[in-house]
Amino acid sequence: SITHLHLDGQGIAELDCVTALPSLSVAYVRSNLLVSLAPFTKLARLAQLHADDNRITSLSDLAPTPSLRTLSLARNRLARVEGLRGATA
């Protein structure tokens, strides 16, 4: 089963297909065209999500899973960081 995903710089605008990877624990999706991280919410084992340099403007559709330890969102279009209810620093 796939546990790591490396899709940096692929021009990807959506990744709904990641929901078919229940064992995914690390995802690198930097430098793409993503506007939403919602599909990653369904991955219970996801521990690291690296989504720097995308077009994300809101985190309202991202509910952190208990296993998520690293969320990297540098150089996106976030005006405010909201929507991470239940997350701990």
N, C-alpha and C positions, 0 to 999 in steps of 0.2 A: 504494500500500500504506500501511497505517496505521503511523505511527511514534510518535505521541503519543496517550496515553489519559488523559482527565480524567473521573474518576468520583467525585469528592469528594462526601460527604454524600448518598449514594443509598440507604442502608439495605441494602447488598449484603452477603450472608453468605458467598458463595463466587464465585470467578471462574475456574472451570475453562475457560471459553471463551477465555481469553487465549492458550491454546496454539495457537489458530487464527490468531494474529497474529505470524508469525515475524519481521517487520520492526520490531516494537515496540522502541523504545529508551528511552522515558520513560513512566512510569506514575504517575499521581496517583490514589491510592485512599484518601485520608484520610477520616476521620470516617464509617466504615462499620461493619459487624459482622463483619469478617473474623477468622477464628481461625487460618487457615493461609495461607502464601505459597507453598506447594508448586508450584502451576501456573507461577509465574514462573521457576522453576528451568529450565524447558524452553525459555526464550527466550534464545538465544545472543547476541543483539544488545542486550539490556537493559542500559542504562548507568545509569539512575536509577530507583529505586523509592521512592516517597514513600507510606508506609503508616502515618502517625501516626494516633492516636485510633481504634484498632480494638480487637479483643479477642484479640490475639495473645499467647499464653502461652509459646510455645517456638519456637525457630528450628531445631529438630532436622530439620525437613523442608525446610529451605532450604539448598541447595548453591549457593554463589556462582558465577556464570559469569565467565569472564575479563574480560568487558566491563563488569561491574557496578562502578561507581565511587562511586555515592551510594546509601546505604540509610538511610532516615529512619524511625525507629520510635518516636518520642516518644509518651508517654502511652498505652502499651499495657499489658499485664499480664505483662510479662516479669519473672520472678524472677531468672533468670540468663541471661547471653548465652553460649550455646553453639551449636554446630552450623555454624559458619562456617569450616570447615576450608579452608585454602588462601587465605583472605582476607588482604589486606594493609591496613595502616592508611595 
